[in-house]
Amino acid sequence: MSRYDAYTKFRNDSEYYAPLRRSRKLKSVIQYGTPLLYHPNIDERASLSRDTHIWKYGDRFYNLADKYYNDPELWWIIAWYNGYPTEAHIRKGDVIEIPLNLEEVSTVLGV
């Protein structure tokens, strides 16, 4: 399950990207449409089984995803669920929640 599976792809051949296309010898640039992200409300979050994690120096979303889901590419679920776009937005000592059941998570997040 990739976070890009449901995104619309489109071919961008606008003049704005002409220098990029020339430098890469491309006829057009493939881009993904920007989705509207859904963030679970309090009741939806409470319905999920989850574990808590105290953020420490050196933590990474992909390492936590590997530990909990056996797939580091699912790092975005932890980031999205907690509302942190990157690790740089979390401070040492912050508590994050890690949803445990991927089927429940995909239903709540709408992916």
MMTF fields as JSON, N, C-alpha, C and O atoms, coordinates in Angstrom:
{
  "mmtfVersion": "1.0.0",
  "mmtfProducer": "UNKNOWN",
  "numBonds": 443,
  "numAtoms": 444,
  "numGroups": 111,
  "numChains": 1,
  "numModels": 1,
  "chainsPerModel": [1],
  "groupsPerChain": [111],
  "chainIdList": ["A"],
  "bondAtomList": [4, 2, 8, 6, 12, 10, 16, 14, 20, 18, 24, 22, 28, 26, 32, 30, 36, 34, 40, 38, 44, 42, 48, 46, 52, 50, 56, 54, 60, 58, 64, 62, 68, 66, 72, 70, 76, 74, 80, 78, 84, 82, 88, 86, 92, 90, 96, 94, 100, 98, 104, 102, 108, 106, 112, 110, 116, 114, 120, 118, 124, 122, 128, 126, 132, 130, 136, 134, 140, 138, 144, 142, 148, 146, 152, 150, 156, 154, 160, 158, 164, 162, 168, 166, 172, 170, 176, 174, 180, 178, 184, 182, 188, 186, 192, 190, 196, 194, 200, 198, 204, 202, 208, 206, 212, 210, 216, 214, 220, 218, 224, 222, 228, 226, 232, 230, 236, 234, 240, 238, 244, 242, 248, 246, 252, 250, 256, 254, 260, 258, 264, 262, 268, 266, 272, 270, 276, 274, 280, 278, 284, 282, 288, 286, 292, 290, 296, 294, 300, 298, 304, 302, 308, 306, 312, 310, 316, 314, 320, 318, 324, 322, 328, 326, 332, 330, 336, 334, 340, 338, 344, 342, 348, 346, 352, 350, 356, 354, 360, 358, 364, 362, 368, 366, 372, 370, 376, 374, 380, 378, 384, 382, 388, 386, 392, 390, 396, 394, 400, 398, 404, 402, 408, 406, 412, 410, 416, 414, 420, 418, 424, 422, 428, 426, 432, 430, 436, 434, 440, 438],
  "bondOrderList": [1, 1, 1, 1, 1, 1, 1, 1, 1, 1, 1, 1, 1, 1, 1, 1, 1, 1, 1, 1, 1, 1, 1, 1, 1, 1, 1, 1, 1, 1, 1, 1, 1, 1, 1, 1, 1, 1, 1, 1, 1, 1, 1, 1, 1, 1, 1, 1, 1, 1, 1, 1, 1, 1, 1, 1, 1, 1, 1, 1, 1, 1, 1, 1, 1, 1, 1, 1, 1, 1, 1, 1, 1, 1, 1, 1, 1, 1, 1, 1, 1, 1, 1, 1, 1, 1, 1, 1, 1, 1, 1, 1, 1, 1, 1, 1, 1, 1, 1, 1, 1, 1, 1, 1, 1, 1, 1, 1, 1, 1],
  "groupList": [{"groupName": "MET", "atomNameList": ["N", "CA", "C", "O"], "elementList": ["N", "C", "C", "O"], "formalChargeList": [0, 0, 0, 0], "bondAtomList": [1, 0, 2, 1, 3, 2], "bondOrderList": [1, 1, 2], "singleLetterCode": "M", "chemCompType": "L-PEPTIDE LINKING"}, {"groupName": "SER", "atomNameList": ["N", "CA", "C", "O"], "elementList": ["N", "C", "C", "O"], "formalChargeList": [0, 0, 0, 0], "bondAtomList": [1, 0, 2, 1, 3, 2], "bondOrderList": [1, 1, 2], "singleLetterCode": "S", "chemCompType": "L-PEPTIDE LINKING"}, {"groupName": "ARG", "atomNameList": ["N", "CA", "C", "O"], "elementList": ["N", "C", "C", "O"], "formalChargeList": [0, 0, 0, 0], "bondAtomList": [1, 0, 2, 1, 3, 2], "bondOrderList": [1, 1, 2], "singleLetterCode": "R", "chemCompType": "L-PEPTIDE LINKING"}, {"groupName": "TYR", "atomNameList": ["N", "CA", "C", "O"], "elementList": ["N", "C", "C", "O"], "formalChargeList": [0, 0, 0, 0], "bondAtomList": [1, 0, 2, 1, 3, 2], "bondOrderList": [1, 1, 2], "singleLetterCode": "Y", "chemCompType": "L-PEPTIDE LINKING"}, {"groupName": "ASP", "atomNameList": ["N", "CA", "C", "O"], "elementList": ["N", "C", "C", "O"], "formalChargeList": [0, 0, 0, 0], "bondAtomList": [1, 0, 2, 1, 3, 2], "bondOrderList": [1, 1, 2], "singleLetterCode": "D", "chemCompType": "L-PEPTIDE LINKING"}, {"groupName": "ALA", "atomNameList": ["N", "CA", "C", "O"], "elementList": ["N", "C", "C", "O"], "formalChargeList": [0, 0, 0, 0], "bondAtomList": [1, 0, 2, 1, 3, 2], "bondOrderList": [1, 1, 2], "singleLetterCode": "A", "chemCompType": "L-PEPTIDE LINKING"}, {"groupName": "THR", "atomNameList": ["N", "CA", "C", "O"], "elementList": ["N", "C", "C", "O"], "formalChargeList": [0, 0, 0, 0], "bondAtomList": [1, 0, 2, 1, 3, 2], "bondOrderList": [1, 1, 2], "singleLetterCode": "T", "chemCompType": "L-PEPTIDE LINKING"}, {"groupName": "LYS", "atomNameList": ["N", "CA", "C", "O"], "elementList": ["N", "C", "C", "O"], "formalChargeList": [0, 0, 0, 0], "bondAtomList": [1, 0, 2, 1, 3, 2], "bondOrderList": [1, 1, 2], "singleLetterCode": "K", "chemCompType": "L-PEPTIDE LINKING"}, {"groupName": "PHE", "atomNameList": ["N", "CA", "C", "O"], "elementList": ["N", "C", "C", "O"], "formalChargeList": [0, 0, 0, 0], "bondAtomList": [1, 0, 2, 1, 3, 2], "bondOrderList": [1, 1, 2], "singleLetterCode": "F", "chemCompType": "L-PEPTIDE LINKING"}, {"groupName": "ASN", "atomNameList": ["N", "CA", "C", "O"], "elementList": ["N", "C", "C", "O"], "formalChargeList": [0, 0, 0, 0], "bondAtomList": [1, 0, 2, 1, 3, 2], "bondOrderList": [1, 1, 2], "singleLetterCode": "N", "chemCompType": "L-PEPTIDE LINKING"}, {"groupName": "GLU", "atomNameList": ["N", "CA", "C", "O"], "elementList": ["N", "C", "C", "O"], "formalChargeList": [0, 0, 0, 0], "bondAtomList": [1, 0, 2, 1, 3, 2], "bondOrderList": [1, 1, 2], "singleLetterCode": "E", "chemCompType": "L-PEPTIDE LINKING"}, {"groupName": "PRO", "atomNameList": ["N", "CA", "C", "O"], "elementList": ["N", "C", "C", "O"], "formalChargeList": [0, 0, 0, 0], "bondAtomList": [1, 0, 2, 1, 3, 2], "bondOrderList": [1, 1, 2], "singleLetterCode": "P", "chemCompType": "L-PEPTIDE LINKING"}, {"groupName": "LEU", "atomNameList": ["N", "CA", "C", "O"], "elementList": ["N", "C", "C", "O"], "formalChargeList": [0, 0, 0, 0], "bondAtomList": [1, 0, 2, 1, 3, 2], "bondOrderList": [1, 1, 2], "singleLetterCode": "L", "chemCompType": "L-PEPTIDE LINKING"}, {"groupName": "VAL", "atomNameList": ["N", "CA", "C", "O"], "elementList": ["N", "C", "C", "O"], "formalChargeList": [0, 0, 0, 0], "bondAtomList": [1, 0, 2, 1, 3, 2], "bondOrderList": [1, 1, 2], "singleLetterCode": "V", "chemCompType": "L-PEPTIDE LINKING"}, {"groupName": "ILE", "atomNameList": ["N", "CA", "C", "O"], "elementList": ["N", "C", "C", "O"], "formalChargeList": [0, 0, 0, 0], "bondAtomList": [1, 0, 2, 1, 3, 2], "bondOrderList": [1, 1, 2], "singleLetterCode": "I", "chemCompType": "L-PEPTIDE LINKING"}, {"groupName": "GLN", "atomNameList": ["N", "CA", "C", "O"], "elementList": ["N", "C", "C", "O"], "formalChargeList": [0, 0, 0, 0], "bondAtomList": [1, 0, 2, 1, 3, 2], "bondOrderList": [1, 1, 2], "singleLetterCode": "Q", "chemCompType": "L-PEPTIDE LINKING"}, {"groupName": "GLY", "atomNameList": ["N", "CA", "C", "O"], "elementList": ["N", "C", "C", "O"], "formalChargeList": [0, 0, 0, 0], "bondAtomList": [1, 0, 2, 1, 3, 2], "bondOrderList": [1, 1, 2], "singleLetterCode": "G", "chemCompType": "PEPTIDE LINKING"}, {"groupName": "HIS", "atomNameList": ["N", "CA", "C", "O"], "elementList": ["N", "C", "C", "O"], "formalChargeList": [0, 0, 0, 0], "bondAtomList": [1, 0, 2, 1, 3, 2], "bondOrderList": [1, 1, 2], "singleLetterCode": "H", "chemCompType": "L-PEPTIDE LINKING"}, {"groupName": "TRP", "atomNameList": ["N", "CA", "C", "O"], "elementList": ["N", "C", "C", "O"], "formalChargeList": [0, 0, 0, 0], "bondAtomList": [1, 0, 2, 1, 3, 2], "bondOrderList": [1, 1, 2], "singleLetterCode": "W", "chemCompType": "L-PEPTIDE LINKING"}],
  "groupTypeList": [0, 1, 2, 3, 4, 5, 3, 6, 7, 8, 2, 9, 4, 1, 10, 3, 3, 5, 11, 12, 2, 2, 1, 2, 7, 12, 7, 1, 13, 14, 15, 3, 16, 6, 11, 12, 12, 3, 17, 11, 9, 14, 4, 10, 2, 5, 1, 12, 1, 2, 4, 6, 17, 14, 18, 7, 3, 16, 4, 2, 8, 3, 9, 12, 5, 4, 7, 3, 3, 9, 4, 11, 10, 12, 18, 18, 14, 14, 5, 18, 3, 9, 16, 3, 11, 6, 10, 5, 17, 14, 2, 7, 16, 4, 13, 14, 10, 14, 11, 12, 9, 12, 10, 10, 13, 1, 6, 13, 12, 16, 13],
  "groupIdList": [1, 2, 3, 4, 5, 6, 7, 8, 9, 10, 11, 12, 13, 14, 15, 16, 17, 18, 19, 20, 21, 22, 23, 24, 25, 26, 27, 28, 29, 30, 31, 32, 33, 34, 35, 36, 37, 38, 39, 40, 41, 42, 43, 44, 45, 46, 47, 48, 49, 50, 51, 52, 53, 54, 55, 56, 57, 58, 59, 60, 61, 62, 63, 64, 65, 66, 67, 68, 69, 70, 71, 72, 73, 74, 75, 76, 77, 78, 79, 80, 81, 82, 83, 84, 85, 86, 87, 88, 89, 90, 91, 92, 93, 94, 95, 96, 97, 98, 99, 100, 101, 102, 103, 104, 105, 106, 107, 108, 109, 110, 111],
  "secStructList": [7, 7, 6, 6, 6, 6, 1, 7, 3, 3, 3, 3, 7, 7, 4, 4, 4, 2, 2, 2, 2, 2, 2, 2, 6, 7, 1, 7, 3, 3, 3, 3, 7, 7, 7, 7, 7, 7, 7, 7, 7, 2, 2, 2, 2, 2, 6, 1, 7, 3, 3, 3, 3, 3, 7, 7, 6, 6, 7, 7, 2, 2, 2, 2, 2, 2, 2, 2, 2, 1, 7, 4, 4, 4, 2, 2, 2, 2, 2, 2, 2, 2, 6, 7, 1, 1, 4, 4, 4, 7, 7, 6, 6, 7, 3, 3, 3, 3, 3, 7, 7, 2, 2, 2, 2, 2, 2, 2, 2, 6, 7],
  "xCoordList": [0.858, 0.0, 0.9, 1.549, 0.922, 1.696, 0.765, -0.405, 1.257, 0.402, 0.083, -0.783, 0.749, 0.512, -0.466, -0.806, -0.923, -1.776, -3.04, -3.437, -3.665, -4.941, -4.782, -5.781, -3.572, -3.368, -3.51, -3.16, -4.017, -4.13, -2.781, -2.178, -2.323, -1.095, -1.489, -2.5, -0.687, -0.921, 0.403, 1.428, 0.346, 1.527, 1.567, 0.622, 2.656, 2.785, 3.814, 5.009, 3.327, 4.237, 4.237, 4.493, 3.948, 3.896, 5.295, 6.309, 5.32, 6.58, 7.387, 8.611, 6.711, 7.403, 8.457, 9.528, 8.147, 9.059, 9.989, 10.731, 9.967, 10.805, 12.292, 12.929, 12.88, 14.312, 14.578, 15.597, 13.683, 13.839, 13.757, 14.57, 12.777, 12.63, 13.858, 14.339, 14.366, 15.554, 16.756, 17.494, 16.956, 18.126, 18.058, 19.088, 16.841, 16.664, 16.282, 16.032, 16.245, 15.887, 14.527, 14.38, 13.537, 12.174, 11.226, 11.458, 10.15, 9.111, 8.106, 7.531, 7.907, 6.985, 7.392, 8.231, 6.787, 7.059, 5.788, 4.698, 5.935, 4.786, 4.704, 5.685, 3.512, 3.298, 2.067, 1.212, 1.995, 0.849, -0.052, 0.427, -1.344, -2.299, -2.23, -1.895, -2.538, -2.504, -3.822, -4.88, -3.762, -5.006, -5.418, -4.603, -6.687, -7.149, -6.945, -7.516, -6.146, -5.858, -6.919, -7.386, -7.282, -8.273, -7.559, -6.694, -7.916, -7.334, -8.422, -9.464, -8.186, -9.208, -9.599, -8.761, -10.885, -11.32, -11.049, -10.544, -11.373, -11.053, -11.718, -11.084, -12.993, -13.704, -13.085, -12.943, -12.718, -12.097, -10.736, -10.389, -9.977, -8.677, -8.859, -8.108, -9.849, -10.09, -10.516, -10.32, -11.1, -11.569, -10.431, -10.633, -9.249, -8.122, -7.267, -7.031, -6.813, -5.827, -4.486, -4.107, -3.786, -2.542, -1.569, -1.933, -0.343, 0.722, 1.283, 1.186, 1.861, 2.487, 4.001, 4.558, 4.633, 6.087, 6.59, 6.078, 7.571, 8.199, 9.36, 10.302, 9.277, 10.273, 11.621, 11.713, 12.657, 14.01, 14.955, 14.623, 16.11, 17.127, 17.397, 17.622, 17.377, 17.675, 16.455, 16.58, 15.271, 14.066, 13.732, 13.965, 13.189, 12.748, 11.428, 11.215, 10.544, 9.263, 9.457, 8.761, 10.403, 10.575, 11.057, 10.705, 11.86, 12.29, 11.125, 11.012, 10.257, 9.078, 8.125, 7.548, 7.958, 7.101, 7.651, 6.889, 8.952, 9.574, 9.341, 9.048, 9.466, 9.281, 7.83, 7.585, 6.876, 5.471, 4.757, 3.856, 5.142, 4.43, 5.285, 4.795, 6.559, 7.503, 7.626, 7.892, 7.426, 7.53, 7.876, 7.002, 9.128, 9.515, 8.82, 8.766, 8.284, 7.596, 6.258, 5.662, 5.783, 4.527, 4.75, 3.887, 5.911, 6.243, 5.202, 4.923, 4.629, 3.684, 2.425, 1.776, 2.067, 0.882, 1.093, 0.202, 2.258, 2.565, 2.627, 2.097, 3.271, 3.38, 2.008, 1.682, 1.21, -0.112, -1.03, -1.726, -1.034, -1.898, -1.612, -2.532, -0.354, 0.039, 0.061, 0.228, -0.103, -0.14, 1.219, 1.322, 2.272, 3.625, 4.109, 4.247, 4.366, 4.825, 6.227, 6.517, 7.096, 8.455, 8.914, 8.29, 10.011, 10.594, 11.063, 11.142, 11.373, 11.858, 10.796, 11.114, 9.543, 8.449, 8.199, 7.327, 8.951, 8.763, 9.948, 11.094, 9.67, 10.751, 11.031, 10.153, 12.259, 12.644, 11.736, 11.567, 11.156, 10.254, 8.785, 7.929, 8.464, 7.06, 6.533, 7.266, 5.261, 4.618, 3.83, 2.992, 4.102, 3.322, 2.592, 2.977, 1.533, 0.773, 0.98, 1.047, 1.08, 1.284, 0.09, -0.075, -0.751, -1.879, -1.363, -0.433, -1.97, -1.425, -2.055, -1.35, -3.353, -4.046, -4.142, -4.884, -3.396, -3.352, -4.697, -5.004, -5.493, -6.814, -7.712, -8.407, -7.697, -8.468, -7.98, -8.778, -6.671, -6.075, -6.502, -6.907, -6.411, -6.77, -8.247, -8.606, -9.101, -10.52, -10.72, -11.426, -10.108, -10.268, -9.65, -10.231, -8.486, -7.806, -8.356, -8.063, -9.156, -9.742, -8.779, -8.921, -7.802, -6.844, -7.002, -6.276],
  "yCoordList": [-1.174, 0.0, 1.232, 1.548, 1.9, 3.129, 4.313, 4.248, 5.369, 6.538, 7.209, 8.083, 6.832, 7.427, 6.626, 7.062, 5.471, 4.604, 5.299, 5.105, 6.092, 6.71, 8.076, 8.697, 8.548, 9.882, 9.866, 8.89, 10.941, 11.117, 11.587, 12.525, 10.92, 11.339, 12.187, 11.928, 13.188, 13.956, 14.359, 14.479, 14.56, 14.919, 16.442, 17.058, 17.043, 18.492, 18.875, 18.62, 19.486, 19.919, 21.447, 21.983, 22.136, 23.604, 24.19, 23.547, 25.402, 26.085, 26.342, 26.459, 26.428, 26.649, 25.566, 25.844, 24.329, 23.209, 22.944, 21.961, 23.792, 23.573, 23.415, 22.501, 24.278, 24.075, 22.723, 22.086, 22.298, 21.0, 19.869, 18.945, 19.954, 18.913, 18.849, 17.762, 20.016, 20.031, 19.428, 18.634, 19.807, 19.304, 17.792, 17.127, 17.26, 15.82, 15.06, 13.855, 15.805, 15.214, 14.515, 13.366, 15.242, 14.718, 15.514, 16.692, 14.863, 15.559, 16.215, 17.257, 15.59, 16.132, 15.624, 14.732, 16.205, 15.825, 15.189, 15.748, 14.019, 13.36, 13.875, 13.846, 14.345, 14.843, 14.178, 13.651, 14.214, 13.681, 14.824, 15.876, 14.615, 15.594, 15.657, 14.667, 16.791, 16.958, 16.487, 17.026, 15.488, 14.985, 15.847, 16.554, 15.766, 16.367, 15.326, 14.237, 15.653, 14.704, 14.781, 15.861, 13.643, 13.56, 13.292, 12.419, 14.036, 13.811, 13.319, 13.96, 12.185, 11.598, 12.519, 13.231, 12.494, 13.272, 12.473, 11.353, 13.029, 12.408, 11.043, 10.089, 10.943, 9.663, 8.596, 7.441, 8.994, 8.036, 7.583, 6.406, 8.507, 8.132, 7.19, 6.227, 7.47, 6.653, 5.237, 4.312, 5.058, 3.73, 2.811, 1.606, 3.365, 2.576, 2.027, 2.697, 0.796, 0.271, 0.917, 0.994, 1.373, 2.102, 1.927, 1.508, 2.258, 2.239, 3.655, 4.419, 3.996, 5.311, 5.146, 4.108, 6.196, 6.205, 7.577, 8.597, 7.606, 8.866, 9.114, 8.325, 10.222, 10.56, 10.825, 11.577, 10.217, 10.427, 10.773, 10.614, 11.238, 11.607, 10.42, 9.306, 10.653, 9.607, 8.86, 8.07, 9.079, 8.404, 8.852, 10.002, 7.936, 8.214, 7.485, 6.385, 8.119, 7.491, 6.145, 5.18, 6.079, 4.834, 3.694, 2.538, 4.006, 2.959, 2.456, 1.258, 3.376, 2.963, 2.145, 1.162, 2.544, 1.791, 0.392, -0.572, 0.277, -1.034, -1.883, -3.074, -1.296, -2.012, -2.473, -3.62, -1.584, -1.886, -2.568, -3.376, -2.257, -2.782, -3.695, -4.256, -3.845, -4.614, -4.049, -4.779, -2.741, -2.086, -0.609, 0.182, -0.227, 1.165, 2.15, 3.342, 1.676, 2.574, 3.07, 3.98, 2.488, 2.932, 3.992, 4.213, 4.644, 5.705, 6.812, 7.419, 7.073, 8.172, 7.988, 8.97, 6.74, 6.499, 7.087, 7.743, 6.861, 7.393, 8.914, 9.589, 9.448, 10.904, 11.532, 12.521, 10.975, 11.509, 11.417, 12.377, 10.266, 10.058, 11.086, 11.578, 11.395, 12.33, 13.784, 14.685, 14.022, 15.388, 16.049, 17.276, 15.234, 15.764, 15.475, 14.307, 16.49, 16.233, 15.63, 14.862, 15.965, 15.405, 15.228, 15.727, 14.511, 14.325, 15.639, 15.772, 16.604, 17.894, 18.648, 19.592, 18.242, 18.904, 18.318, 18.799, 17.29, 16.634, 16.955, 16.956, 17.224, 17.498, 16.266, 15.441, 16.171, 15.081, 15.132, 16.191, 13.998, 13.916, 14.004, 13.717, 14.399, 14.415, 12.988, 12.052, 12.84, 11.529, 11.453, 12.31, 10.423, 10.186, 8.862, 8.014, 8.708, 7.462, 6.72, 7.317, 5.413, 4.575, 3.642, 2.738, 3.856, 2.952, 1.565, 1.433, 0.531, -0.809, -1.636, -2.397, -1.512, -2.335, -1.572, -0.595, -2.017, -1.296, -1.274, -0.309, -2.308, -2.322, -1.248, -0.533, -1.135, -0.09, 1.295, 2.195, 1.45, 2.733, 3.152, 4.295, 2.24, 2.595, 2.971, 3.82, 2.353, 2.708, 4.109, 4.924, 4.392, 5.699, 6.818, 7.898, 6.574, 7.601, 7.723, 8.689, 6.741, 6.799, 6.506, 7.043, 5.661, 5.289, 3.842, 3.364],
  "zCoordList": [0.0, 0.0, 0.0, 0.997, -1.111, -1.221, -1.033, -1.411, -0.467, -0.286, -1.608, -1.65, -2.686, -3.992, -4.853, -5.953, -4.381, -5.191, -5.689, -6.838, -4.855, -5.221, -5.888, -6.25, -6.054, -6.617, -8.135, -8.798, -8.655, -10.09, -10.636, -10.116, -11.69, -12.364, -13.568, -14.222, -13.846, -15.056, -15.684, -15.013, -16.983, -17.771, -17.878, -18.37, -17.421, -17.451, -18.513, -18.365, -19.575, -20.633, -20.769, -21.847, -19.667, -19.708, -19.937, -19.663, -20.435, -20.71, -19.433, -19.486, -18.301, -17.032, -16.791, -16.251, -17.193, -16.961, -18.143, -18.127, -19.16, -20.345, -20.001, -20.526, -19.13, -18.807, -18.132, -18.397, -17.282, -16.616, -17.65, -17.637, -18.531, -19.553, -20.455, -20.778, -20.864, -21.732, -21.019, -21.602, -19.749, -19.027, -18.791, -18.671, -18.726, -18.501, -19.775, -19.752, -20.888, -22.182, -22.124, -22.542, -21.594, -21.472, -22.348, -22.62, -22.791, -23.537, -22.59, -22.901, -21.433, -20.437, -19.058, -18.93, -18.039, -16.653, -16.093, -16.218, -15.476, -14.845, -13.409, -12.666, -13.035, -11.687, -11.084, -11.796, -9.754, -9.038, -8.602, -8.18, -8.705, -8.212, -6.695, -6.045, -6.14, -4.691, -4.093, -4.415, -3.228, -2.633, -1.438, -0.846, -1.108, 0.134, 1.22, 1.158, 2.198, 3.268, 4.346, 4.708, 4.842, 5.897, 7.213, 7.29, 8.234, 9.552, 10.488, 10.628, 11.129, 11.99, 13.143, 13.695, 13.498, 14.656, 15.933, 15.868, 17.058, 18.346, 18.485, 18.936, 18.1, 18.217, 17.321, 17.722, 16.106, 15.189, 15.707, 15.607, 16.253, 16.833, 18.023, 18.18, 18.85, 20.045, 19.685, 20.473, 18.494, 18.091, 17.634, 17.486, 17.413, 16.912, 18.049, 19.055, 17.863, 18.807, 18.46, 17.292, 19.476, 19.221, 20.379, 21.478, 20.093, 21.085, 21.158, 20.197, 22.286, 22.401, 22.333, 22.689, 21.868, 21.738, 22.158, 21.696, 23.014, 23.418, 22.47, 22.397, 21.747, 20.734, 21.378, 22.349, 20.847, 21.367, 20.229, 19.054, 20.588, 19.612, 18.691, 19.163, 17.393, 16.416, 15.906, 14.97, 16.487, 16.0, 14.587, 14.212, 13.818, 12.455, 12.23, 12.74, 11.456, 11.153, 10.468, 10.782, 9.532, 8.786, 9.679, 9.446, 10.7, 11.627, 12.469, 12.728, 12.897, 13.666, 12.791, 13.256, 11.539, 10.63, 10.398, 10.324, 10.284, 10.126, 11.369, 11.258, 12.529, 13.795, 13.974, 14.345, 13.712, 13.972, 12.809, 13.033, 11.57, 10.404, 9.533, 8.553, 9.885, 9.071, 7.654, 6.699, 7.54, 6.235, 6.437, 6.791, 6.219, 6.441, 5.508, 5.809, 4.377, 3.454, 3.993, 3.418, 5.08, 5.684, 6.76, 7.609, 6.72, 7.679, 7.669, 8.703, 6.504, 6.345, 7.178, 7.539, 7.489, 8.318, 9.701, 10.24, 10.276, 11.609, 11.562, 12.445, 10.539, 10.401, 10.208, 10.864, 9.324, 9.013, 10.219, 10.55, 10.875, 12.028, 13.129, 13.783, 13.319, 14.376, 13.923, 14.745, 12.63, 12.122, 12.02, 12.041, 11.909, 11.754, 10.333, 9.968, 9.531, 8.167, 8.092, 7.174, 9.04, 9.053, 10.494, 11.431, 10.648, 11.978, 12.584, 13.805, 11.737, 12.235, 13.023, 13.746, 12.891, 13.593, 14.983, 15.707, 15.36, 16.654, 17.547, 17.098, 18.797, 19.75, 20.597, 20.848, 21.021, 21.918, 23.144, 23.748, 23.51, 24.658, 24.292, 25.129, 23.042, 22.603, 22.543, 22.222, 22.855, 22.786, 21.488, 21.209, 20.698, 19.491, 19.658, 20.464, 18.879, 18.905, 17.595, 16.521, 17.714, 16.547, 16.429, 17.248, 15.407, 15.206, 14.838, 14.043, 15.421, 15.279, 14.166, 13.503, 13.942, 12.964, 11.638, 11.536, 10.631, 9.352, 8.636, 7.936, 8.797, 8.159, 8.77, 8.048, 10.101, 10.777, 10.358, 10.092, 10.303, 9.948, 8.536, 8.324, 7.585, 6.209, 6.097, 5.282, 6.899, 6.896, 7.463, 6.869, 8.599, 9.24, 8.406, 8.298, 7.819, 7.036, 5.624, 4.92, 5.21, 3.881, 2.759, 1.661, 3.019, 1.97, 1.56, 0.688]
}
